[in-house]
Amino acid sequence: MKIPVVNTVPVTLVLGGAASGKSRFAQELAERQPGSLLYVATARAGDAEMAERIARHRRARGDRWRTLEAPMDLTVVVPAAVGHGAVLVDCVTLWLTNLLLAGENEGEVWPAVEGFLSVLAGLPAPIFLVSNEVGQGIVPEHALARTFRDLAGQVNQRLAARADHVWLVTAGLPLQLK
């Protein structure tokens, strides 16, 4: 009987609220790794402000970074990560938003989530996942917002369970949870 090889490449989840400093912190963690770095972008430039935001973030990353745009399918991370010292996915909650707005209901999103979780074991480089902590506010008024909040919370829990390290960033201050 062949014993499966367990991947020892670390998975790090960085959580925080909007503008908490979570992306900057995750980038700093990734930049501690040697070699070239892969930035997996899930955002879409739907308007001029978002396009400028994306351009500003790209300029801030520097020459070590290569960018892969993956707004819908995060399983592309594994083949794209080959040859890189680390991978940064920014961000999980934007990816979930893209899936929901593409007309998929919560039940249809889970296969994509499970697919991404399954490929984490095959990564050739450490991965840093950025996600919003959305469960600390009031109950949203609209059904789609409640679905998103619940989905994001459940996905964050699944990622945290799988991750080797989990950080929470608030006001630019990181706190290691795991």
C-alpha positions in Angstrom: 0.0 0.0 0.0 1.3 3.4 -1.0 1.3 6.0 1.8 0.4 9.4 0.6 2.9 12.2 1.0 1.7 15.0 3.3 2.6 18.5 2.1 4.7 20.4 4.6 4.4 23.8 2.9 2.8 26.2 5.4 -0.6 27.8 4.9 -1.1 31.2 6.6 -4.5 32.9 6.9 -4.5 36.7 7.6 -7.9 38.0 8.7 -9.0 41.6 9.4 -11.6 44.2 8.7 -11.6 46.7 5.8 -8.5 48.9 5.8 -7.2 47.0 8.9 -3.7 46.5 7.4 -4.2 42.8 6.7 -3.0 42.9 3.1 0.1 44.9 4.0 0.9 42.5 6.8 0.4 39.4 4.6 2.7 41.0 2.0 5.4 41.5 4.6 5.1 37.9 5.7 5.3 36.7 2.1 8.3 39.0 1.4 10.3 37.1 4.1 10.5 34.2 1.7 13.3 33.9 -0.8 12.9 34.2 -4.6 10.2 35.6 -6.8 6.7 36.0 -5.3 3.2 35.3 -6.9 0.3 37.7 -6.1 -3.0 36.1 -6.9 -5.5 38.9 -7.4 -9.2 38.2 -7.0 -10.4 41.8 -7.5 -12.1 43.1 -10.6 -11.7 46.6 -11.9 -15.5 47.4 -12.1 -15.0 51.1 -12.1 -12.3 53.8 -12.2 -11.8 54.0 -8.5 -11.3 50.2 -8.2 -8.9 50.3 -11.2 -6.8 53.0 -9.5 -6.9 51.0 -6.2 -5.6 47.9 -8.1 -2.9 50.0 -9.8 -1.8 51.5 -6.5 -1.5 48.1 -4.9 0.4 46.7 -7.9 3.0 49.6 -7.7 3.4 49.0 -4.0 4.4 45.4 -4.5 7.7 45.9 -6.3 9.7 43.9 -8.8 9.9 40.6 -7.0 6.1 40.1 -7.5 4.4 38.5 -10.4 0.6 38.9 -10.7 -2.0 36.3 -11.6 -5.6 37.5 -11.9 -7.9 34.8 -10.7 -11.3 36.3 -9.9 -13.3 33.0 -10.1 -11.0 30.0 -10.0 -8.4 29.7 -7.3 -7.3 26.2 -8.2 -5.0 27.8 -10.8 -2.8 28.7 -7.8 -1.0 25.4 -7.8 0.5 25.3 -11.3 1.1 29.0 -11.2 3.1 28.8 -7.9 5.8 26.6 -9.4 9.1 28.4 -9.2 8.0 31.0 -6.8 9.1 31.4 -3.2 5.6 32.3 -1.9 2.1 32.9 -3.0 -0.3 35.6 -1.7 -4.0 35.4 -2.4 -5.7 38.7 -1.9 -8.5 38.3 -1.1 -10.7 35.3 -0.3 -13.8 37.5 0.4 -13.6 39.2 -3.0 -13.4 35.8 -4.6 -16.5 34.7 -2.7 -18.2 38.0 -3.8 -17.3 37.3 -7.4 -18.8 33.8 -7.2 -22.0 35.0 -5.6 -22.5 37.9 -8.0 -21.9 35.5 -11.0 -25.3 34.1 -10.0 -24.2 31.2 -7.9 -26.1 30.7 -4.7 -24.4 29.6 -1.5 -24.8 25.9 -2.4 -23.2 26.4 -5.8 -20.2 28.2 -4.2 -19.2 25.3 -2.0 -17.7 23.1 -4.8 -15.4 26.0 -5.7 -14.4 26.4 -2.0 -13.8 22.6 -1.6 -11.8 22.6 -4.8 -9.5 25.3 -3.5 -9.1 23.6 -0.1 -8.2 20.4 -1.9 -5.4 22.0 -3.9 -3.7 23.5 -0.9 -2.1 20.1 -0.2 -0.3 20.2 -3.5 1.3 23.7 -3.2 5.0 23.9 -4.0 5.4 27.2 -2.0 4.1 28.7 1.2 0.8 30.4 0.7 -0.6 33.5 2.5 -4.4 34.0 2.3 -6.0 37.3 3.0 -9.7 37.4 4.1 -12.1 39.9 5.7 -13.5 39.2 9.1 -17.1 40.2 8.4 -18.9 38.7 11.4 -18.4 41.3 14.0 -21.0 43.8 12.8 -24.8 43.8 12.9 -27.0 41.4 11.1 -27.3 42.7 7.5 -30.7 43.9 6.4 -30.7 42.2 3.0 -30.7 38.4 2.2 -27.7 38.5 -0.1 -25.6 40.4 2.5 -26.6 37.8 5.2 -25.8 35.0 2.8 -22.4 36.5 2.1 -21.6 37.2 5.8 -22.5 33.6 6.7 -20.6 32.1 3.8 -17.5 34.2 4.5 -17.6 33.2 8.1 -17.9 29.5 7.3 -15.1 29.7 4.7 -12.9 31.5 7.1 -13.5 28.8 9.7 -12.6 26.1 7.1 -9.4 27.9 6.1 -8.4 28.6 9.7 -8.8 24.9 10.5 -6.6 24.0 7.5 -4.0 26.8 8.1 -0.8 26.3 10.0 -0.8 30.0 11.1 -3.7 32.4 11.6 -3.4 36.1 12.2 -5.9 38.8 13.0 -5.0 42.4 12.1 -6.8 45.3 13.6 -5.6 48.9 13.2 -2.4 47.7 11.7 -1.6 45.5 14.7 -1.2 41.8 14.0 -2.3 39.2 16.7 -1.4 35.6 16.1 -4.3 33.3 16.8 -2.8 30.0 15.7 
